[in-house]
Amino acid sequence: MPDLRTQLTAALGAKGEGSSDFDLNPDVVLPIDRKLRPAGVLVAISTAAEAPRVILTKRSSALKHHPGQIAFAGGKQDAADASVTDAALREAWEEIGLPRHLPQIVGQLPIHETVTGFTVTPVVALIDQPFDILAEAGEVAEVFSVPLSHLCDPSNYQIQSRRWRGIRRHYFAVPYGPYYIWGATARMLRGLAERMQA
């Protein structure tokens, strides 16, 4: 992708609404007084190789929440975090050993509301240097990357469904090789793909 930074800046600068885990389930009625907690995830795009790749994690199967699922490095904003961007950078350091000074922040995608009660801000950053990946043993089972070209192709996204709490729920998925990327991660990536195609 020629001049990736310019493309990303233009894509992230376009106006648009946020997304949610309920986008494909219009029958869900969300409580108006629900309490949502802020979180930040890092959409880290490595340009150190020939073609840009997005760094993702596979969560440990021992975790209580979302075991074995594919996710961005990131997490909830703590009191010590000045912003959701700081939260994303802190978590990326803790989860995969990404030094805080390496990501070059390009911008943010609109907020994504999760079924678990978070407003997640996807922070998009370029990383032009390799780094030693150190997966946090208790939380991250694997760190891998997917070509940005695969994730920016809308035709690679599928709508699938499964039963959740006794009700069939639909969600986006964007499989890649042995990795089943779905749910909130796939929805946020699809938001990036839509903007990159505009």
N, C-alpha and C positions, 0 to 999 in steps of 0.2 A: 504494500500500500504506500504509494508515494505521499510524502508530506503528511504522515499520520497525525502529528500534533495538530496541524491546521484542520484536518477532517474532524478530529475529535472535538476541538474547540468549537467548530461550527455546529456539530451535532448536539453538543451539550448546551450550547447557547440558545437552541430553539425552544420556544415555549411549549409547554405540554403539561397535562395532568399527571399526577402520580399513579401508581399502580397498587394492587393489593392481591392477597391470596384469594380474594373473592371475585376477581374479575370475570371468571368464567362460570360463576355461580350466582346469578342475579336474584335468586330466590332467598339468599341469605339476608336477614335483616340484622344490621349491626346496632347494638345499643348506643344511643346518643351520648350517654354518660360514661362510656367505656374509658378506662385509663390506659394510655399508651406511653411506653417508655422509649426514649430515643436511643438509637444504635447506629453505628457506622461500619460499613464493610469496605474493603479495599478491592476495587476492580483493577488489579495490578497487571499491566500489559508489558511483558518483557520484550524489548527490541534488541536484546543482546545476540539473538540467533538470526538466521537468514530471514525468517518471517516472524512477525509479531505473534506472541502467544500469551494467553490469559492464564495466570497462575491460580489454581484452585486447590482445595484440600478435600480429603475424604475423612470425615469425622470418625473417631474411634467407636467401635461397636459396643464399648463398655459405657458410653455416655448415657445419661438418663434421658436427655432430650435430643431428638434427631440422630440417633446412633447410625453410623455407617453412611450418612447422607453426604452429598457433595455440597460444598459451601465455599464462599469467599472467606479469606481471613478477616476477622472482625468480630465485633460484639457490642454489648450495651455500653452506653456512655456512663463512665463513673464520675463521681463528684470531682475527682482530680483532673479530669479531661476538660480542656478549655472548649472543645467543640466535638462534633461527631467525627470530623477529620482526624483530630487528635486521638480519639478512641480507635478509629480504624488503623492508624499508624502504630499505636501502642499494641493493639491486639496482633497485628501482623508481625511485630517484633517478637511477641511472646509465643505466637503459634507456629511461625515458620522461620524465625530468625532473620527476618528482613530488616536491615538497619534502617532506622528512621530517616536518615539523610538521603537514602537512595531514591525513593519514589519522588517523581516530579509531578506534582498535582496539576491536572489539566482542568478538572471541574467536577461537577456532580450530576448524577441522574436524579430525576424527581424521586421524592420519598416513596417507599414501598411499605404498606401496612401488612403485617403478618398476622396469621391466625393466633399466634402466641402473644399478641399484644405489644408488638414493637413497631415503631416508625423507623424504618431502616433507610439511611441515606447511603447510596452507593457512590463512593469517592473514586473517581477514575484517575489513574496515575500511570506514567510511563517509567520503566526501569531500563536504563541503557547499559547497565553493568551486571555481570554475573555476581552471585553471592552464594555463600555456603548455606544451604537449606538445613535448618535444624528444627525438625518437627517436634512439637511439644508432645511428649510421650503419652501423657494422660488424656489428651484431647484430640490429637491429630494422628490418624493411622497412616496417611500418605499425602505427599505434596506432588502435584503433577501439573501439566499445562496442556492447553488445548489451542490449536491455531485460531487466531482472531478471525480469520476468513471463514472458518466453519461456523463460529458463533454469530457472525454478522450476516449469514445467509438465512433469510426467513424461511426458505424451503426445508431447512433442517429441523424446524420446530414442529412438534406434534402436540395435539390435544389428547390427553389420556384421562382416565378416571379410576377411582377406587373408592371403596366405602370407608367413610371416616365418621366415627360416632353414630353409626347406624344409617348414615345418609350418603348417597353417592355424590362425590365431589369431583369436579373436573379441574385440571391443571395443565400447565405447559411442561414439556420435556424436550430436551435437546441432547439425545444420546451421542456419545463419541467413543468408539471402540468399546472397551470394557466398562466405561463409565456412564452411569445412568444419572444425568443431570436433570433435576426436575424441581417442581415447586417454586419457592421464592427465588432461588438462584436462577432457575431457567427463566422466570418471569422478568427479573431484572435484566438479564442478558438479552432477552427478546426486546426489551425497551431500548437497549443500546443498539441492537440490530435495526430496529425501526428507524431510529434517528440517523444511523449511518447510511441508510438507503434513501433517505429523504433528499 
